[in-house]
Amino acid sequence: MSDGPAARLQKLFEGHRLTPTQRRIAHCMVRGAADVPFLSSVELAELAGVSQPSVTRFAVALGFDGYPALRRHLREVAPAGQEPAPREDSYNEYQQAVRGEIENLTRLAEMLADPTPVEEAGRLLAASAPLPVLGLRAASSQARGFAYFAAKVHPDVRLLDEAGSMLADRIDAAAGAGATALLCFALPRHPREVVEALDHARAAGLTVVTVADSAFAPVARHSDLLIPAPVGTGLAFDTACAPMLLGRVLLEAMADALPDAQARLEAFDAGAAARGLFVE
């Protein structure tokens, strides 16, 4: 696994039961891992959108006497010569949003240096027939995109992108038909219905694999395997390039675990050519 600043911060937070406010601080720190050792508690509070006392309580929750002790620890474990990232005031807001997504993709690449979680997820998804894929509200497009491509290599993919009382029925139907796992895409803001659906799925005996914006997202404790992919927050509405790409990576891992995936792809291509489905 990568041993960059973000990865070290993730390890620092693991094993601690954090409140929603504290998870927000943790998420903010991971996003700005290179800068955090040089921020005051007031500056960190402003970045995270919380109060300064919340930052102090967060440091204590991690086992430090206060924020200064936490910051000293972060400086000690920072790479030699680490300096705050230069401020990019010369970029306009649209450029900053794009650069923020590039940083998110870089963090995703660092996380994938250890492919074990993705490979495990691929095996779980490949073994589940049917395979329910859940994504509500902001995450519905991620779930739909995954389900569209997954159906080309998996024999039975069931998209769950609508909430309501029927959602639990459809999860039960999938479990009754032999499903062993459920893939969930969970993005901010996290709907209560997603948490309820995951609890219902686990009660039905399904293993929940979740793609979320952070390891500290509200869905974390309702998932069996969570793989984080950060979202961009520089525009009025969040951007989700990293979760989308992680979904494609999971598709690849799932296809690798399906013995007939290549044959299914070739059959689809032959059928598409015979029907003139695509314009050359």
N, C-alpha and C positions, 0 to 999 in steps of 0.2 A: 504494500500500500504506500502511496505517496506520503512523504514526511514533510510536506510544505507547511507554511503557517496555518492555513485553513485546516489541514488534517490534524495538526497538533492541538488546535482549539477544539475540534470535534472530540478528540480523545479526552481532553480536560473536562468536557461537559458530560461525557458518558457516565452512566451510573448514578446521576443525580436526578432526583425528582424535582423538576422545575415548574413553577407556576406559569400560566400563560404570559404574564409580563416578563418573567425571567427568560422564557423561551424566546420572546421577542428580542431581548437584549442579546442572547446567545446567537440568534440568527444574524443580527446586525454585526456582531463581532466577527462571525465567520465570513460574512460578505466583505468586510474590510480588514481582513486578518493582518495585512502588512502594516496598516496604520494604527491599529488598536493599542499597541504597546506605548504609543506616544500621545494618546489622548487623555485628557483629564476626565474625571467622572462627569463633569458638567457637559463636556463635549460629547461624550458617549451617550449621555442621557438625551441630548438634543438629536443625535443621529438616530437613536432607537425610538424617539418619540415617547419617552417615559420621564418620570421625575428623577432627580439626582438621588434621593433616598432609595429609590428602587434599584439603582445601580449598586449602592452600598449593600443593600440586602442581598442582591444577587451574588456579590463577592463573598459575603458571609456564608451563603448557601453552598458555595463551592469549597468552603473550608478555610477561607482566608480571614484575617482579622478585619479587613476592610478593603476598599478598592485600591489604595496605594500598594498594599501587599500583593494583590492580584496583578497590578501593573508591573511591579518589580519582577514577579515570576515570569510574566510574558516577555519582558526584556531579556531575562536570563536565558530563555529558551529560544529567542529569536536568532536567526542566522547572523553570523558575524558581519558587521558592516551594514546591517539592515537599516534603511532610512525610510522615513515616511514617503509614500508614493507622491510624486509631484502633482500638484493641483493643475487641472486642465481647464482653466478659466477661458482659454481661447476657443474651446469647442462650444458650439451652440447646443441647445437642449436635445435636438434630434441626433446630433453626432454623439453626445454623451450617452444617450439611450442605446445606440448601436455599440459603442465601446463597452458599455455595461454588460450587454449580452455577450460580447466577445470574452469578457472576463468570466462570465458564468460558464461559457463553453470550455474555457481553459480549466476552470475548477472541475467541471465534469470529466474532462480528459485526465486530470490528476487522480480523481477518484477511481476511474476505470483502470488505473495502473494495477489495481488488484481486481481481476475479473471474477473472483469467486462468487460474490453476491449475485451478479448478473447471470452467471452460468447456473447457479442454483435456481434462480428464478426461471430461467429458460427451461430447465428440466421439470419444474413444478407445473409450468403452463403447458408444456408439451404433453404431459401425462394426464391432463384433465380433459375429458371429453364427456359432455360439452365444456367449453371454456367461457364463463361469463366475464364480460369486460365492463366495468362500471366507471362512469364519469358523469357528474351532474354539474349544471350551470357552467362556470368558466372552464371546467375540465371536460366538458362533453365533446369538444372538438378533438381533444387528445385521444379520448376513448374511441371515438368514431374512426379517426385515422388509423389507430392500431387495429381495430376490428376489421376495417376494410382490407388491409394488407394481410392480416393474420388468416383471413378466410381463404386466401390463395394457397396456404400450406397446411392449415389445420382443418380437420374434418367437420368441426361443429363449433363455431364461435357465436356467442349470443351477446349482443350489445345491450347494455342497460344504461340508457341515458335520459330516462324520464323518472322523476320522483313520484311519490304518491303511494297509495295503499297497494297498488299492483306490483310495486318493486319487490316487496317481501315475497309475494306469490311467485314472481319470476325467479328469485333466488332459490326458493324451495323447489321449483320445477327443475331447475338446473341440477340441484343436489340430488333430487329424486331420479334424474336421468343418468346419474353417474359422475357428475362433476366432483373434482377433488380440490380444486383451487379456484380462486377468483382474483382477477387483476383489477386494481383500482387506480385511477388517476385522480389525485386530490390536489387542487390548487386554491389559493386564497381568492375570495374569502371562503372559508371552509363551511359548507352547509351542514346543518345539524343532521339532515337526512342521510348524509354520507356516513357519518359516525354510526347512526342507527343501523344503516344497511350493513356495515362491516361487522357490527356486533351480531346481527342476525345471521350473516353468512358464517361466522365462526361457530355460532350456536348450532348451525346446520351441518357442521363438520367440515367446512371448507377452509383451506389454508389461504390466508389473505396476503397477496403480494401487492405492495403499494408504491406508486411513484408519487412523491410529494415534494413540495418546495423546500422542505427542510427536515432534518432528522428530528426536530423539535416541534413539528406540526401537530395539531390536535389529533390527527388520525394515527400518530405513531403508536400509541399504546393499544390501538384497536387493530393493529396489523401484526402479522407473523414475520414478514420480511419487508422492510421499508428501504427503498433506494432513493436518496435525495437528489434533486436536480433544481438548482435555484432559478427563481423567476426574476425578471427585470422590473424595477419599480420606478424607473425614471420618467415615465409618461403617465398620463391620467389613468390609463388602464394597463395592468401588468402585461409584460411580454413573456412568452413561455417557449423560447427556442430550445433551451436545455431540456425541459421535460419532453418536448417533441422528439428531440434527437435520442434521448434515453429510451423512449418508446420504440424507436427504430432499432436501437441496440438490443433491446429485449426481443424484438422480432427475430433478429439474427440469431440470438442465443436459443430461442425457441425452435427456429428452423433447424439449427444444428442438432437439436435433440429429437427431431422428428425423422424417423428413418425414411419416410416416403416424401419428404418435403420437395426434393428436387423433381421427382416424378410428377407431383401435383403441379409444380410451376411449369414444367414442360407441357403438360396436358392443357393447362390454361392458355399458354402461348399458342399452342396448335389450334385450340378452339377459337381464340381471338382472331387468328389469321384467317381461319376458314370463314368466319363471319364478317370479316372486314371491319372489325370493331374499332381499330385505331387508324388514323390517317398517317401515312408514311411521309 
